[in-house]
Structure formats: C-alpha cells, structure tokens
C-alpha cells in the first residue's frame, strides 16, 4: 500500500468532509434561485481556499501502511463504542438525536411539523449526508421506515468513522510524528484526555451532594459546571464534537492561512454553534497577534488583502447571514446569559461557591496548563486557552450549563496538543522530570472519566445481554413537542414556532 497523504491532501479531504453538510443544506433547504447562488458561491470559495493553489513542498507524513491501519481501526472502535449507528449502547442524549435523524429521513426538507405549526431548527449538519443518501435511494427504490433508518445509521457510522480518522491524522500532523509508539500514544491520549473529575468526586467538601457515583458520569461532580472529556463529547454530542474537533485541528495546522478563517468559522457555526464561540476566540486572537506582527514589518496592507480574500468574503458576507437567520428562528435563540456564580444567592454559600470555582478550575484545566507554562509562555494560543478555561464557568447560557460544557471543546483540543507535544519532547523529561511525571499522573487520573464512559456501555450490555442498546424511544420530535396549559411550547430548543413569521422561512427557505 503506497500512501502519500501530505498536508495539502489532508486539508482537501478534511474540508470536503466538513463542508458537505453545509452544501447539502444550501442546495436543499433554500428557494431554488437562492440555493443556486449560495451553492455556487460557496463551491468557488472552497476552490479558492483549498484547491486553486498547489503546494508542492508539503512532506508526506502518513505514508506507512501500519500507521494507516492503527489510525483507521482506532477510529472505527471509538466510533463503535460511542453508539453512533446504534450498534452499541447509546447515552440518553441519543433519544433526541435519533428522533432528529429519523425526521430528516422521513420528512421533506425543510422539516415542518404541521400539526403543531413548528419547523425543525437545530444544528443538523452531521446527519444531512447520510439522510440525503437515504432520500436518493428511496427515490429509486422505496424503503420502509425501519429499513431507511437502519441503513441510515450504517451510513452515519461510516461518516463518523471517516471524521474520526481525519481527526487522528490531523493530530499526527500537529505532533509531526511518524513513530508507531508516538502515533498510538498521541491518539490514546486524545481519547482519554480529561480533567481530574475523580479527584473532585472523592473530595466531599466540594462535590455536588446530589451526585450519585453509580451514575458513572463523573463530570457532574461540581456545582460550577462541567468540562467534558473528549470521549464524553463523542458519546453525548457527536454531532458537535466531530466537526468542531476537525475544524479546530485544521485551524491549528494552517493557522497562518488567514485567507480561510471565514470558511472554518462558518462551518463550525453551522455544525456546532457553541464550540464556534471557542473557535472564534482562537481565530480572532491569532488574527490580532499576526496583525501587530505584520504592522511592525510594514506589511499591513498585504495582510489585510489576505484577510479580505474571496473565501472569507463569501463565507462571512454571503453565507453566514443565511445560517444566522436559520438559527435565530429557534425558540431558544434569545436565551439570556447569566453568571454561573450568580445562581447561588445566599451570602454564606457565595464564598463556598468561589472556593468550588477555584477547585474546579484547578482540577479541570490548571493541572495541565501550569506545568507546561515555560514551554509555551511565548505562544499567544497558550494564554487564550488559559484565560478562556479560567473564565468560561462564570458564564452560563440560559438555565443549563451547555455553554460551559460545549464552548471549550476547541480549547481542549489545543490543550491536549500542548500536553502531548510537551511529553513527546525528550528534552523536557531530562530537564523537567517532576513536571513531566506530574502531567503523566494527571493524565492517568483524568482517564478515569472516559473509562467510566466506556464502562457504562459495557455494564448495560452485559446486564441486558445484547449490544443493540439504542436510545430510540421518541421516534420523532413531533411526539415530544407540545403546548402546556399556559400556551408555552415544550422542548422548544429544537424548533421554530410559527415559522411562517420568521425571516428565514418566509423569504429564504422552500415552503
């Protein structure tokens, strides 16, 4: 097997993967003339950004059959145990995700629930490629709803595996390693990367007294919020995690190419709006840092010219407003931002919460950030990650802690890379042996959280004596969306109420 995957090839494969959902959305959810213009413009933007200019100096990194097999098999296994496709135990969040996927398969696009006058408005990108293939097959050969959903899940599993494979290869490029041991260890660390939740659970002064150890979900130990491990993200919100990870790694591996920042931000916004916030902080901070660097070199005009590239202009000026109008139609789009500490009002509790906040940040982020300070103190990205993870728990969107759980996803990708690069540098072990060993200890303790995530599936599969433990009771969002006695809609975070009154559905989308 003669493999020659260089950075240019990897960028092209990755951008095709993350762009496909948006291209499908533009082509199938909008009015024909709007769809045609938007689709053509975005295709041209992708061409300008990733296919027009050929880079001949890229060195091949993934050119070994054994490394290829290791990466592919690991991606397949991680995807399998996440529950994507329904071939293994699925976490409770899959009830809603399976319902969304089934509705995308069984309903015309855009998806309307006419009986209750609402329309589906959610970050549906991850499901669109598989759902479209099923619709195409059904057009030529009608399928039963059961068979459509079953085949759709197989396609979803394949799509998820491909995404994880591209993520792992991007990690290898970021680490610049070809050695078998470092390849395997890097992927292993990424899968098991997590804060030290087990330490928080075993500290009775600080953990949430309503926490139940038997629930096997260690990240809920704190009142403050949750920083989800990578495995937790995949097992619960794969539709956000996989695109956000891949786009963040594409940014990291090509961070000097500001010409494509707009495309990356748009794609993340479409598939993962909350991680998009974390990614935007990275993009803006790196842009500003380079802006001052180019200013000192008297190259500011060339830098601004690159900033207003064709692809950035198309993505930000023409396509982003369409996606924004789609999301703003959602009932929860106007959720208020409130302080995490502000949820505890009693004077005696406030100082306790402050102590918990410090303890939470220490266990979830600082145990990794502080030991690597000397190596990355000259890197703007280090300070961005540091400040973001320090302040993130203070903000909460609405009544839940989704902001704290999901917006740091890109930050933890960068943090895991920082830690791996520190550990893979032989010089650090010789000079900073105590810090090196401390980081290894933190990684081991942190790995308990994702191990618990894996364990939950094995325990339930063992108890029920079947691997097909899919979370699929809802069948359709139509079964849970209803109005209460006060006229307020339940489960409104998935839909737009009275879509005919919303700008997107009134002027842009197909009827």
N, C-alpha and C positions, 0 to 999 in steps of 0.2 A: 504494500500500500504506500503510494508516494503522496504524502500530504505536504502541501505548501500553503499554509494559512499565514499570511502576514497581516500587519495591522490594517492595511487598506482593505484587504478581503474581509477581515473581521468586521470592520466598520460598515462595509456594504451589506454583509449578512445581517448584522445587528440592526441597521436602520430599516432594512426591509421588514424584519420581524416586528419592530415596534411601530412602524408606520402603517402596516397592513390594516389594523383595526380602524384607524382614522380614515384611511382611504375608503374602506367599506362604508363607514358612516357617512362620509361626504357623498358617496355615489348613490346610497340607498335611502337616506332619511330626508334629503332635501328636495325641493322642487327641481324638476329636470334642468332648467336653464341655470339655476344657481349651482346645482350639483356639478354640471359640466365645467363651469368656470372655476369653481373651487378645486375640483379634482385635477384639472389640467394645471392650474397654478401650483398646486402642492407637488405634483409629479415633477414639474420643472424645477421647483425649489430643491427637491431631493436630488435631482440630476446635478444641479449646480453645486450642491454641497458635498456629494459623496461619489459621483460618477464622472463628472466632467474632467477634473484634473487628476491625472495619474501620477502616483508617487512611485518612482522606480527604485528608491533607496530603502524601502522597507525590508528589514530582515525577516526571514521566516522563523517563527517561534514554534508553532505547533506543526512539526514535520516528522513526528515519530508515532508509529502505529500503536505502541504500548501506552503512550501518554494519551492518545486519542481514545483508546478503549477504556482506560481508567476514568477519564472525564465523562465519557458517554454513559458508562454503567452507573457511575455515581449519580449523575443527573437523573437517570431513569429510576434508580432506587429511591432517591429523595422525593421525586415526584410521586412515585407509587405510594409511599408511606404518608404523604401529605393528604391523601384521599382524593386528589384530583382525578376525575374519571369514575369514581365510585367503586374502585376495585379493592379498597381497604377502608378501615374505619374513617369516618369523616367527623370533624368537630361540629359543634352546634350551629356555627355560622353558615354551614353548607345548606341548611334548610332554606335560607333566603337565597343563597347563590344558585342552588339547583332550581328554585322557582323562577328566578330571573332567566336562567339559561333555557328552561322549558318554554317560557313565554316568548323568548326571542325565536325559538324554533317554531312554535305553534301559531304565533300571531303575525299579521302583516306588519311591516315596518313603515313608519314609526308605530310603536306598540300603544294601542289605545284600549282602555278598559271602559267600554261604552256604558255598561250598566251603572257605573258609579261616576262617570264623566271625569276620569283622570287618565293621564298618559305616563308611560314609563320614562323617568328622568333619573339616570344614575350613571356611574362610571362603568359602562357596559363593554368597553373596548375589548377586554380579554376574551369575551365569549363570541364576538362577532365573526371571526374567521371560521370557527367550527360550525356556528349556526348558519352561516351563508352556504357552506358546502352541503349541509343537510337540505337547505331550501333548493339548491340546484339539483341535487339527487332526486328530491321529491317532485320536482317539476317534470322530470323524465320518467320516474318510476315512483308512484305514490307509496308512501310508507305509513305504517301505523304509528300512532303517537309513541307507543312503547319502543318500537324499533328505532324511530327517529331519535329519541332521547338516548337510547343505548349507543347507537353509532356516534351520535354527537359527543358523548362522553369519551369514547375511544379517541376521537379526533382532538378533544380537549386535552386528553392525557398526552398525546403526541405533541401538541402545540406547547404544553407546559414543559415537557422534557426538552424540546428544542430550545426553549427560552433559558432553562437552567444550564444547558450545555454551553450556550453562548455566554452566559454569565461567568461560568467557570473559566472559559477560555480568556475572557476579558480580564479575569483575576490573574491568570498566568502572565498575560502581557503586562499588567500593572506591576507584578512582582519581578518581571524579567527573569524568569527561571525556567530551565529545561530539565533539571534533575528530577528523577522519579520521586525521590523522598520529599523534596520541597513541593512538588506538584500535588502529591497526595496530602501532605500536611497542610498546605495552604487551603485546599478545598475542605479538608476536615475541620480546620479552624473556623472557616466561614460558616459551615453548617452548625457548629456548636457554639458560635460566638454569642455571648450573653453577659449581662450584668450578674452580680453575685446575689441573686434572689434567695438562694438557700440560706445565706448568712442572715438576710433580713427576716426570713421565716423563723429562724432559730433565735431571734432577738426579741423576746416577748415584750420588751418595753416599747418597741416601735411599730410592731406589725399590727395590721388591722385585726381587731378581736373577732370580727365576723368571718375571718379567713378560715377555710377548712382545708387542712393538709391533705385530706383524702381526695379533694377535687383534682389533684395532680396538675394544677395550673399555678405555679409558684409566683408568677409575676404580679398577682393581685395582693401581695403581702402588705403593701403600703397604702395608706390613705391618700398619699400625694398623687399617685397615678401609676403608670406602667411604662417602662421602656421594654418593648417586646424583643425577644431574641429573634434571630433570623429564621430559625425553624418555626417559631410561633407565628411569625408573619406569613410564612408559606402555608402553614396548616390552617390558618384562620382567614387571611385576606390575600390569598394568592393572586387575585385579580389586580391588586395594587402592588404587591411586593415584587413580582417578577418583572413587570415593566419598569418600576422605579429603580430596582437594582441595576438592570441592564443599562438604562439611560444614565444613571449616575456613574457607572463604570465607563461608559462611552465618553462622558464629560471628562473624567479623570485621565483617561488615556489620550485624550485630544484636547486638553484644557487650553492650549494656546490657539486653537482654531475658533476664535470668537465669531467667525462667519456663520457658524452653525448653532450658536447658543439658542437662537429663537426657535429653531426646529426642535431641539431637545426639550426646551421648556414647554412648548406646545404639546408635544407627545406625552410628556409626563402629566400635564394638566388634564389631558383628555382621559388617560387611563387611571391616574392616581392623583386626584386634586390635593389631598392633604400632603403626601410626600412631595408634591410640586412646590409647596411652600419651603420645605427644607432645601430642595434643589435650587430654588430661586435665590435663596440666601447665598449658596455656594457660587452660583453663576454671577450674581451682582458683585459680591466681594472680590472675586477673582478678576472681574472686568475692571473694577475701580483700581485694584492694585496694578494691573497692567497699564491702565490709563495713565497713572502717575509715572510709571516706568518709561512709557513711550514719550510722555511730555518732557521728561528730563533728557531724552535722546533727540528731542526736536523732531519726532516722527508722529506727532499727534494727528495730523491730517490723514496720513495713511492708515492710522489705527481707526479713526472714525469712519473712513471709507470702508474698511473691512467690517466694521460694526453694522453699517447700513448696507450689507450685502443683499443680493436678490433673495436668498433663502430666509434671512432674518426679516426682511420687509414683508415677504409673502406670509410667513408664519405669524408674525405679530400683528400686522395691519389688516390682513385679509381673512385668515383662518381662525385666529384666536377669538375675535368677536362672535363668530358663529357658535363656537363651543361655549363661550361665556353665556350667551343668550340661552343656550340649551340648559346649562346647569342652573342658571338663575331662575329658571322656571320651577325648579324643585321647591316644595313646600318649606324645607328646612334651610333654604339658601340664605335667609335673613337671620340665622342663629346669632345670638349675641355672644360676644367674647367677655368672659369673666375670669377673674383671678382665681387660681387654684387654691391659694391660701385663704381667699375671701369666703370660701364655702364653710369656714369654721368661725362662728361669730362670738362664742363665749370667751371672755378675757383670759380665763385660765387655760383654755385649750389653745389659744393662739401661739404661745411660746412652745407648747408641746409640738404643734404642727411645724414651727420653724425648725426645731430640733430634728423632727422627722424628715423635713425637707433636706437638711444638710446631710443626714444619714443616707437618705435615698440617693442623692447626687453622688455621694462618696462611693456607695456600693455599685451603682449602675454605670458610672462614667469615669469618675476621677481616679479610680484604681488603675485604669488603663492610661488615662491622659497624663497624669503626673509623672510616672516613671519614664515616659518617652519624651519629656519636655526638652531635654538638652539636644536631642537629635533633630527635633522639628521646630525649635524656637525661632528659626528664621523663615518659617513657612506660614504664609497667611492662612492657608487652609486649616492649620492646626488651631489657630486662635478662633477661627469661625466655628469650628466644631466644638471647641471648648466653651465658648460663650453661649452657643445655641443650646447645648445639652445642659448647661447651667441654668438657663432661664426658661426653657421650654415647659417644665412642670408648673410654672406660675400661671401660664395661660391655659384656659380650658374653653373649648368651643361648645356652646350650649350647655346641657346638663351632664354630658358624658365626658370621658377622658380621651376621646378619639384623637384630639389634637396632640395630646402628649404621647399617645401610642404610635401614631402614624407619621406625623411630620418629621420625626427624627430618623426615619428609615434611611434616607440618603446619608445622613451624618454617621450612622453606624456602619455603612459600607466603607466610608472613608476611614473611620476609626479602626475597623478591622484590618484594613490595608496597612495603616500606620503600624499597628501592633505586629503584623506579620513581617513587614519589612525590617522592623527593629529586631525581631527574633531571628530572622534569616541572615542577619549580618554577623558573621563570626567575630568581628572586632568588638561588638557590643558584649558578647559573652565574656571576652577576656577583660574588658575594661569595666563593665557594669554588671558584674556577676550577680550581685544581690538584687538589682532591679530586674535583671533577666529572669532569675529564678522566681521573683515575686510575681512577675507577669505570667509565668507558666502556672503558678499556683492559682492566680485569679482566673485564668482560662479554664483550669480544671474545675474549680468551684462553680464558675459560671456555666459550664457544660451540663451541670445537674438540671438546669431549667429545660433545655431542649431534650435531654434524656427523659425527663418526665413527660414531655410532649409525645415522644415516641412510645413511652411506656403505656400511656393511656390507651393507645390503639391496640397494643399487644394484649393488655389485660382484658379489654372488652371483647376482642376477637376470640381470646381463649375462653372467656366465660360463655359466650354465645355460640362458640364452635362454628363460626363462619367468618370469612374475610369480607363478605359483602355487607358491611355495616354502614350503608349510606344514610345520610341525614336528609331525608326527602319526604317529609310529611306534608309540607304545604302545597306542593304540586303547582300552584300558581299564586302570584301575588294577589290576584283577584279574590282569593279565599281569605286573605287577612286584612285587606284594605276595606274599611267601612267607616261609618259615621257614628259617633256616640250620641247620647241624648241631648247634648248641647250643640250639636251640629259640627263638632270638630272631627277631623278625619284621623283615623288611627293608622299607624305605620306609614305616615306620610313622607318619610325620608327617602322613599323610592319613587315618588311620583310627583307630577304637577297637577294641581287641582284646577278645574275649568280651563283646560289647555287652549281652548279657542280664544281666550282672553290674553294669552301670553304671546309676546312678540315673536318668539321662535316658531311656535306652532301656527301663528296667524299669518306670518309673512314668509318664513323660510322653509318650513317642513312640508312634506307631502301631506295631503289631507286624508 
